[in-house]
């Protein structure tokens, strides 16, 4: 349950102001069909985070637990710094020929590649050695952050103090990194 709750919370907060949330706003404004967009986000996230979680599980099996603790602790601290950097959407999606669902699916999957929430999923799966709870949690976190963005469109961006949200996300990543380095809640015997 811990892996699920931490994964959900970290990703929900880290996703606010992220490029994939900006993509959600953009898709909502462009297509004005929220449910195919929400479904596309869900499918893209579950596949992307499923692959990321599987990678995290593989890494956990290859690396000694004490070494893994230091790698993961440093990774979470690095994500804390990364969370402080505002994201921007580089290009508008030019995939409209795939329809609303297809455009969302492809654009979201690609935008999530190498994103901090994907890397967090790898690290969380490695840390907790609990693939399903982590992937379900990170997917739920993505949905918590992105569904309101789709449903409320660009108006939601006005209500969110993104600088504060980025600071909270950074603090959570930092706290998880320090806890990992100290071995708090360790499942690997360190």
N, C-alpha and C positions, 0 to 999 in steps of 0.2 A: 504494500500500500504506500510505503514511503517513496519508492521509486516513481509510482504513478503520480502522487501529489506533488512531489518536487519537480518532476518533468513538466507537469501541467502548468504549475506556477511560473517556473523559469521561462518557459517558452511564451506563455500568455503575456508576460510583462516585457520580455525582450522583443517581441514581435511588434509592439506599439511603436510606430514611427519607422519601422523597417521597410525595406524596398518592396517586400511582398504585400505589406499593408497598403503602401502607396499604389501598388498594382491593383489591389482590390478596389480602391477608390476609383482608379482610372477605368477599370472594367465596368464598374457599376455606372459610371457616368456615360461611358460609350454605349453600352448595350441596354441598360435599363431593364434587365431581366435578372433579378437577384437569385432565383433558385437554381438555374443552370450554372451560374457563377459559383454559388456556394457548393454545389455538388462537384464542380471541377476542382475547387480548392481542396475539398475533402479527399478526392481520389488522388490528386497529385501529391498531397501531403502524406497520405498513408503509404503510398508507394515510395516516395522519396525518403521518408523517415524510416520506413521498414528496411530499406537498403542501408541507410546510415546506421540504424540500430544493429543490423546484422554485422556490419563492419566493426562496430564497437565491441560486439560480443567476440568476434574473431581476434581483435587486438587484445582483449582481456585474456584470451586463452594462450596467446603467444608470448606475452610479456610477464615477467615475474611480478607478483603482487606488490612488492615494495617499490620496484621501479615504476610500475603502473601508477601507484599512488602519487609519485612526484610528477609524472607526466600529466596526469589528470588535474592535479592541483594547479600546476603551472598553466594548463590549458584553460581552466575556469578563470584564473586571474587574468589571462590574456583576453578572454571573452569579456571580462569586466571592462577592460580598457576599450575594446572594440565597441561595446554597447554605448559608450559615451560619444561615439562618432555618428553624426546624423547620416542617414541613408538618403539617397535620391534615386529615382528611377531614371536610368540612362536613356533608354529608348521606349517609345510607346510600342505596344505589341502590334505587329503587322500580320497577324494570323487570322484575321476575320473570316477568311475562306473556310476555316474549320468550324464555323458556327460559334455560339456563345460558350457551350460546354467545352468543345475541342480547343478553342482559343485559350480559355482559362486553364485547362488541363496542361497544355504544352507550355504556356507562358509561366504558370506557377511552378511547374516542375523545373524548368530551366532557371527561373529566378532564384529558386531555393538551393540550387547547386552551389556549394561552397559558402552558403550563407551562415551567419552565426547560429541560427537555430538548427540547421542541419549538423553543424559541427558540435553543437551542444548535445544533439541526439546521439552522435557517435560517443561522446565523452560520458554521457549519462548511462548509455547501455553498457559501456565498459566498466563504469564505476559500480553499478548496481547488479550487473550480471542478471538482468531481468528484462529480456527483450520485449515481450508483449506489454508489460506495464509501462515501460518507457515509451514505446512507440504509440500506444494508446494515449498516454499522458501528453506527449509532445504534439500529437495530432489534435487532441482536445484543446491544448493551449493555442495552437494556430487558429482553430475555429473560434475560440473565445475572442481572440483579437481581430480576426478578419470578417466574421459574419456581421458584426455591427458596422464595420467599414463598408461592407457591401450594401447592407440595408439602409444605412443612413447617408451613404455617399460622402461627398466632400464636406458636408456640414459637420460631421463628427470630428474632423481634423481641427476645427476651431475650438472645440470643447476640451481637447486634450493638451495639457501643458507638457509638450514632448520633451523639453529639457529635464523636467522633474522625472518623467517616466523613464528616460534614459538613465538618469542618476539612480533611480530605484533598481532598475535592471542591473546596472553595473554593481551596485552594492550587493545584490543577491548573488550574482556570479562570483564576486570577490569572497563573500561569506562561504559559499559552497567550496570555493578553491581552498580557502584557509582550513575549513573543516576537513576537507579531503587530505590536505597535507598533514594535519594533526591526527588523522585516522579516526575522526569522529564518525560513528555509524558505519565503520568499515565492514564489508562483507567478505573481504579477502584475507582476513587474519592479520592485518597490520595495524 
